[in-house]
Amino acid sequence: MDFELTDIQKQIQQTFHDFVERKVKPVAGRLDEEKQFPAILFKELGDLGFFSMRYPEEAGGSGLDHVSYMLAVMEIARGSLSLAAACTMQSLMATYFLYRFGDDDIKKNYFEEALKGNKIGAICMTEPNAGSDLMAIQTIAQGTSEGFILNGQKTWVTSAPVADFFTVLARTDNHDQLSIFFVPSNFEGVIIGKSIEKMGVRASVTSEVAFNDVKLPKRYLLGEIGGGTKCLKEILAEIRIMTAALAIGVATAAYEEALVYANERQQFGKPIGKFQAVQLKFADMCVKLETAKHYVLYAATRCDKNLPRHKESMVAKLYASECAVSICDEASRVLASYGYAVEYNLERYLRDSRFTLIGGGTSEILKINIAKEIGL
Ligand SMILES: Cc1cc2nc3c(=O)[nH]c(=O)nc-3n(C[C@H](O)[C@H](O)[C@H](O)COP(=O)(O)OP(=O)(O)OC[C@H]3O[C@@H](n4cnc5c(N)ncnc54)[C@H](O)[C@@H]3O)c2cc1C
């Protein structure tokens, strides 16, 4: 794959590749089985600079480009999609609004600590009755003379059981548009609900969060009243490209492991990779993986060049996630019974890959919006 990466981009890719080979791959299966937040690896990725790479230097980040960030995401997801899901949440959605709108106290005590991996953040958008349709959000922040009182129920919150702070999308009593609030998890009235048992990404812990009369000072409003939807759009393309990078990571792992197996496994007196039926599977997987990866990096370069990327981010996310599920499925067939065995990684990849179909917009929602973009 030659996307003409710069020397720095290649170096970053190699750094995360080596980290994943040494630290993540050997434990990824156990993490999934134990369904525990991977606290040690999370902190080590903080020390390696993953959480700060996409923020500018003046904010305590390393000011790297989007291509570098996506390459790192692909590598981490190649090792463990659970770990990558928790880490991308931290590096993007959970911290972005603190960076944009937090006051000195929020920046010093939460944002900068989150960049080092010392504090964990989460984003609360989804509600029991508001998934794809975020405008149906019912969580309400009632304005008072001192600030706001927050009430509502959120669900599917990645990292909620271990989070130190939340970024919460809510409506206010005086505006139809949504607003964004900063909420420390130890505030009175913040209740972490039951963990959600999932099919995949099981080491990325997810739960419900309730806000019962949580009193927030005025300064915890991030941005303007009613400015939440617009601000969310600022990073929507990046969220989608990042989800596409997650998909590439897990698909690469499945493809690479199936390839090794196809060269080793002997049936009818030769490696199964010598049978044309198996070769055709690999040709199809290779085409999907290469095209999806190139397109995701192309979409990331549009972010770096500040070019329009709304449509490109949707194409990237839709194509990469659908390719990932199909590649993980085909790769597990190459291993046949061993692809069905928990002892091998392929069944985990297949379960995990389905997560990439959901976050950042479902395939159906993306298709509808792509059709709108092309004038239908
Ligand atoms: C592992 C995991 C982690 C997550 N982490 C977070 C998190 O940290 N924070 C957070 O806020 N949320 C999180 N989510 C929630 C995620 O963002 C939502 O699940 C997603 O937005 C889809 O919402 P929904 O599941 O309610 O599906 P729905 O919106 O109810 O959709 C159900 C089905 O209907 C289809 N559909 C809906 N509307 C339309 C339409 N207009 N036209 C055609 N088809 C339509 C969808 O495509 C889908 O097939 C997470 C989800 C998962 C699985």
The ligand as an SDF file (V2000), in Angstrom:
LIG
                    3D

 53 58  0  0  0  0  0  0  0  0999 V2000
  -20.9590   -0.2320   20.9800 C   0  0  0  0  0  0  0  0  0  0  0  0
  -21.6810    1.0790   20.8800 C   0  0  0  0  0  0  0  0  0  0  0  0
  -21.1510    2.1980   21.5010 C   0  0  0  0  0  0  0  0  0  0  0  0
  -21.8530    3.4120   21.4530 C   0  0  0  0  0  0  0  0  0  0  0  0
  -21.3300    4.4890   22.1200 N   0  0  0  0  0  0  0  0  0  0  0  0
  -22.0430    5.6370   22.1870 C   0  0  0  0  0  0  0  0  0  0  0  0
  -21.5710    6.7480   22.9750 C   0  0  0  0  0  0  0  0  0  0  0  0
  -20.4740    6.7160   23.5430 O   0  0  0  0  0  0  0  0  0  0  0  0
  -22.3650    7.8370   23.0760 N   0  0  0  0  0  0  0  0  0  0  0  0
  -23.5640    7.9260   22.4550 C   0  0  0  0  0  0  0  0  0  0  0  0
  -24.2370    8.9440   22.5970 O   0  0  0  0  0  0  0  0  0  0  0  0
  -24.0480    6.8970   21.6920 N   0  0  0  0  0  0  0  0  0  0  0  0
  -23.3230    5.7590   21.5570 C   0  0  0  0  0  0  0  0  0  0  0  0
  -23.7890    4.6980   20.8130 N   0  0  0  0  0  0  0  0  0  0  0  0
  -25.1130    4.7840   20.2180 C   0  0  0  0  0  0  0  0  0  0  0  0
  -25.1140    4.9750   18.7150 C   0  0  0  0  0  0  0  0  0  0  0  0
  -24.6520    6.2420   18.3740 O   0  0  0  0  0  0  0  0  0  0  0  0
  -26.5620    4.7390   18.2570 C   0  0  0  0  0  0  0  0  0  0  0  0
  -26.8070    3.3610   18.4640 O   0  0  0  0  0  0  0  0  0  0  0  0
  -26.7690    5.1010   16.8170 C   0  0  0  0  0  0  0  0  0  0  0  0
  -26.8580    6.4890   16.7220 O   0  0  0  0  0  0  0  0  0  0  0  0
  -28.0470    4.4710   16.2360 C   0  0  0  0  0  0  0  0  0  0  0  0
  -29.1370    4.6990   17.0770 O   0  0  0  0  0  0  0  0  0  0  0  0
  -30.1160    3.4910   17.5050 P   0  0  0  0  0  0  0  0  0  0  0  0
  -29.2600    2.3290   17.8960 O   0  0  0  0  0  0  0  0  0  0  0  0
  -31.0540    4.0280   18.4980 O   0  0  0  0  0  0  0  0  0  0  0  0
  -30.8480    3.0640   16.1820 O   0  0  0  0  0  0  0  0  0  0  0  0
  -32.1520    3.7480   15.5030 P   0  0  0  0  0  0  0  0  0  0  0  0
  -31.8760    5.1640   15.2090 O   0  0  0  0  0  0  0  0  0  0  0  0
  -33.3600    3.4220   16.3000 O   0  0  0  0  0  0  0  0  0  0  0  0
  -32.2130    2.9440   14.1340 O   0  0  0  0  0  0  0  0  0  0  0  0
  -32.7740    1.6340   14.0370 C   0  0  0  0  0  0  0  0  0  0  0  0
  -32.7920    1.2230   12.5640 C   0  0  0  0  0  0  0  0  0  0  0  0
  -33.6350    2.1210   11.8330 O   0  0  0  0  0  0  0  0  0  0  0  0
  -32.9020    2.7250   10.7730 C   0  0  0  0  0  0  0  0  0  0  0  0
  -33.3630    4.1090   10.6060 N   0  0  0  0  0  0  0  0  0  0  0  0
  -33.5070    5.0660   11.5620 C   0  0  0  0  0  0  0  0  0  0  0  0
  -33.9130    6.2060   11.0260 N   0  0  0  0  0  0  0  0  0  0  0  0
  -34.0330    5.9850    9.6930 C   0  0  0  0  0  0  0  0  0  0  0  0
  -34.4110    6.7830    8.5720 C   0  0  0  0  0  0  0  0  0  0  0  0
  -34.7270    8.0760    8.6940 N   0  0  0  0  0  0  0  0  0  0  0  0
  -34.4090    6.2090    7.3500 N   0  0  0  0  0  0  0  0  0  0  0  0
  -34.0450    4.9120    7.1820 C   0  0  0  0  0  0  0  0  0  0  0  0
  -33.6790    4.1140    8.1930 N   0  0  0  0  0  0  0  0  0  0  0  0
  -33.6650    4.6380    9.4240 C   0  0  0  0  0  0  0  0  0  0  0  0
  -31.4400    2.6490   11.1830 C   0  0  0  0  0  0  0  0  0  0  0  0
  -30.5730    2.6860   10.0770 O   0  0  0  0  0  0  0  0  0  0  0  0
  -31.4170    1.3020   11.8990 C   0  0  0  0  0  0  0  0  0  0  0  0
  -31.2790    0.2800   10.9540 O   0  0  0  0  0  0  0  0  0  0  0  0
  -23.0920    3.4950   20.7790 C   0  0  0  0  0  0  0  0  0  0  0  0
  -23.5960    2.3660   20.1240 C   0  0  0  0  0  0  0  0  0  0  0  0
  -22.9110    1.1730   20.1680 C   0  0  0  0  0  0  0  0  0  0  0  0
  -23.4860   -0.0330   19.4690 C   0  0  0  0  0  0  0  0  0  0  0  0
  1  2  1  0
  2  3  1  0
  2 52  2  0
  3  4  2  0
  4  5  1  0
  4 50  1  0
  5  6  2  0
  6  7  1  0
  6 13  1  0
  7  8  2  0
  7  9  1  0
  9 10  1  0
 10 11  2  0
 10 12  1  0
 12 13  2  0
 13 14  1  0
 14 15  1  0
 14 50  1  0
 15 16  1  0
 16 17  1  0
 16 18  1  0
 18 19  1  0
 18 20  1  0
 20 21  1  0
 20 22  1  0
 22 23  1  0
 23 24  1  0
 24 25  2  0
 24 26  1  0
 24 27  1  0
 27 28  1  0
 28 29  2  0
 28 30  1  0
 28 31  1  0
 31 32  1  0
 32 33  1  0
 33 34  1  0
 33 48  1  0
 34 35  1  0
 35 36  1  0
 35 46  1  0
 36 37  1  0
 36 45  1  0
 37 38  2  0
 38 39  1  0
 39 40  1  0
 39 45  2  0
 40 41  1  0
 40 42  2  0
 42 43  1  0
 43 44  2  0
 44 45  1  0
 46 47  1  0
 46 48  1  0
 48 49  1  0
 50 51  2  0
 51 52  1  0
 52 53  1  0
M  END
$$$$
